[in-house]
Amino acid sequence: MSFLLFGDLDSFLIDNEGFSLYNTEHLFVWGIFLLSCFIGLPYIRKKLTEDQQVSLAAWICGIAIFFQLLKVILRLYLGNFDPREDLPLQLCNMLPFTMFYVMKTKNRMLFGVLFFWIMAGTFQSLITPTLKDSFPHYESMRYWVVHGGLSYIALYGIFVYRWHLTIKDAILS
């Protein structure tokens, strides 16, 4: 069975344990992330209206939410769903939902706390991922989209919304 551009459905669903630190996939993701930060964030700040900026931030969070929910659906489908691991109750799994609210409502106070959580945990996960499966496995895509998206959206608040962090933000987090 053909599955979009990824080959067969098995390569998307069956664990391959093919990921290793600083391999081509890891460096490619970092390249995309850095390019989107250095080119995308200034472009968004200068060229998009405030309403467009808010909509784009919500879309970025929405994509991360989609991948979080897709993981639950696929794990249920595969019969290996474990509520302790797969429900979006861990910090990195809950943050897309929370950041959607923060970015859509422009809740600066909550952003200050979540920024440090994201940078301490999620951004660090981009540098030293705990990923086992490599692309095109769904968990690989979910991992990069969620961790990269959250790190990007945290920087989005700083560089696009121009929110400045304070000592109080660091203490509250």
C-alpha positions, 0 to 999 in steps of 0.5 A, a space after each residue: 500500500 502506497 502512503 503519500 511520499 513516504 513509501 509504504 504504510 509500514 515505514 510510517 507505523 512500524 518502529 524502526 529504531 533508526 535514529 541516532 544523535 547528530 545524524 543527517 536527519 537530526 542536522 537537517 531538522 536543525 538546519 530547517 529550524 535555524 533557517 526558519 528562525 533567522 529568515 522566518 521570524 524577521 519576515 513575519 515581524 516586518 511583513 505580516 499584520 498583527 492579526 496575521 501574526 496571531 493567526 500564524 502563531 495559532 496555526 503553528 500551535 495547531 499543527 503541533 496539537 494535530 500531531 499530538 492527537 495523531 499519536 494517540 489515534 495511531 497508538 490506539 489503532 496499532 493496539 499499543 496505546 499506554 495512557 501513562 505514556 500516550 495521553 498528552 499529560 506530560 509537559 511537552 505534550 501539554 504545551 502545544 495546547 497551552 501555547 495555542 491559548 497563550 499566543 491566540 490571546 496574547 497572554 504575556 504573563 503566562 508566556 513569561 513562565 512557559 518560555 522558560 519551561 520550553 527553553 529548558 526542556 523542549 529546546 534542549 530536546 532538539 539538541 539531545 533528542 530522546 527519539 528512537 525512530 527515524 523518518 518517516 516514522 510518525 513518532 519522528 515527525 511528531 517529535 520534531 514538529 512538537 519540539 521544534 514548533 514549541 521552541 519556534 513559538 517561544 522565540 516567536 513571542 520574543 521576536 514577533 510579539 516583542 515580549 520582553 522577559 523579566 526577572 519576575 518571569 524567571 522566578 515564576 517559572 
